[in-house]
Amino acid sequence: MLENIGLIIIGFFLLVKGGDFLVDGAVAIAKRAKLSSMVIGLTVVGFGTSAPELLVSIQAALAGSSGIAIGNVVGSNIANIALILGVTALIKACHTDRQTLRIDIPFMLLFCVMFVMVAMTGTISRIAGIIGVLMLIVFVSWQIWNSRRQNKDEEHEDTPDMPLWRACVYVVGAIVALTYGADWLIQGACELAKMLGVSERIIGLTLIAAGTSLPELFASIMSARKGETDMAIGNVIGSITFNILSVIGFSSAICPIQGSDEGFLFDYILMIALGILLWIFLFTKRTLERWEGAVLLLVYVAYLVRTVIINPVG
């Protein structure tokens, strides 16, 4: 008992400090590379905080646990929008730019729809996984090129407040801290759920999905507290994109995921619906207001209640 409590306390501490250091390091890298905070959120922060999802889904795919592999990604995407942006917006209204509305969110929704269309065939093949990884490489490369093109003629009077090597150490160390912190927090909960006979689908959609989303949550909260709300939104969009194209991509490329159409229809629909709702919310003044964050959070609470109540036992 005391050991578990100790793990929870240490895990929480790592999540808080990891999120703090990640934002500081990422902002410094953005200034050095002449990239926007949004693009850093989409790439370095978004992909770095999605590392837990990647590890969990690859292990689940190799073990033949398709319920955890799919549930982890879909549940995390739902948590990214409804829980993470909900909580972040309640702390501070999140502002974004025009490119996010015209390019980043539409592409995110496109990737979600493509994923659902493939998943509903019943099998996510190796070829589909490889295509997803290639699409991710193209998307990220274009984001970096476009950001540098837009910023190349701008004067950056604000100099980075730390050298590049220290910023990189901050980012890498923070990602490691966030990964281990999240892992220690959910370890006991997952074991307890298995002992109670809870199904893989429920564990994947709730405990593991929420647990592997903790890095994104704390990174976004710290971004909002430091005034980098565009990085918080970029973190979520980048995480969802990474989850679909890379997590599912690599997992299915290593081992095709079977049964991807079993029991997930409602979750697929909600994932896409939340993406559309976020898009609608941000169209008002390009800002996610506090009341809109509260709506997203309430949706997530209702989703958790529904998921646990309906077929909780496998």
Secondary structure, DSSP 8 states (H G I E B T S, - for coil): -HHHHHHHHHHHHHHHHHHHHHHHHHHHHHHHHT--HHHHIIIIIHHHTTHHHHHHHHHHHHTT-HHHHHHHHHHHHHIIIIIIHHHHHHHS-EE--HHIIIIIHHHHHHHHHHHHHHHTTSEE-HHHHHHHHHHHHHHHHHHHHHHHHHHTTS---S--SS-HHHHHHHHHHHHHHHHHHHHHHHHHHHHHHHHTTB-HHHHIIIIIHHHHTHHHHHHHHHHHHTT-HHHHHHHHHHHHHHIIIIIHHHHHHHS-EE-TTSS-HHHHHHHHHHHHHHHHHHHTTTEE-HHHHHHHHHHHHHHHHHHHHSS-B-
